[in-house]
Amino acid sequence: MSHAQTKETVSVSINIRAKAKQRDLIDQAADRLGRSRSDFMLEAACREAEDVLLDQAFFTVDEGTFAQFQALLDTPLPPTDKLRRLLRTKAPWEQ
């Protein structure tokens, strides 16, 4: 690997096998987003990998910090117009 190339810039091949139906579904979604199959699959796989790793993260804090955190969670937000609007907005799957 030259000095100009790093792990982040060197392309490597990833090969996977899929059923035709799976490939077609992926292609349809990628096409809707105007992306290539590879770009779509890499973005989706990386997003899922990040979620898995973040879900595995373990944070430790001292008792005082945890008490402050808990107090923030237990304290309701002040009612603002922006919050009211947000709470009235239907989720995309409810529309």
N, C-alpha and C positions, 0 to 999 in steps of 0.2 A: 504494500500500500504506500503510495507516494505521500509526501508531505501535504499536498493539496487535497488528497482524498482522506476522508474520515469515515467512521461508521455511519454517520448521518448522510453522507453523499454518495456512497458506493451502493449501486443497485445490486440486489441479489434476487435469485429466482425462488418463488414459492409455488410448488405444484400441489394441486388438490384434485381429487376425483369427485364428480358430482353426477347426479342423475340428470337426464335431459330436462325433466320438469323443473328441477331446482335451477339449472342454468337459465332456462327460459324466464323463470320468475325474476331472477337477478338481473337478467338483461332488460326485462320490461321496466323494472324499477330504475335501473341505471339510465335507460333511455329517457324516462320521464324527467330525470334530473339533468339530462344533457351531459352525462358522464360516461366514461368507458367502463366496461365490466371490471377491469382491474382496479381503477380508481374507486369505484363504488365498493367493491369487496374489501379493499385495503382500509378505506375509511370506516366502514362498518365493523370490520374485525378489530381495528385499533381502538375504536370507541368502546366496544365491548370489553376488550382487554383492559383498558383504563378503568372501566367500571368495576371489573372483577378485582383488580389490584387495589383500587380505592376502598372497596368494601372490606378488604382484608386489613386495611390500615388500623393500627391500634394506637390510640393516643393516651398518654398518661399525664395527669395534672395533679397538683397538690390540692388538698381539701378546700382551701380558700378559693382557688380559681374555679373549682368545680361548683362550689356554692354560688359564686357569681354567675356562672354559666346557667345553672339551674334557675336562678332568680330571673335571668333574662328570658328564659323559656316560659316561665310561669307568669310573667308580666304581660298583660295584653297590650297590643299596639294601640296608640291613640286613634280614635276614629277620624279618618280624614276622607275627603272626597275621593282621592285616588284609591284608597283602600276599599271604600264602599263600591266604587266602580269595578274594581277587581273582583270583589266577592259576588257581584251581580252578573259578571261575565260567565257565560256558559262555556264549558270545556268543548273543544272541537268535536269530541265523540258524542256530546249531548245535543248538538245542533241538528 
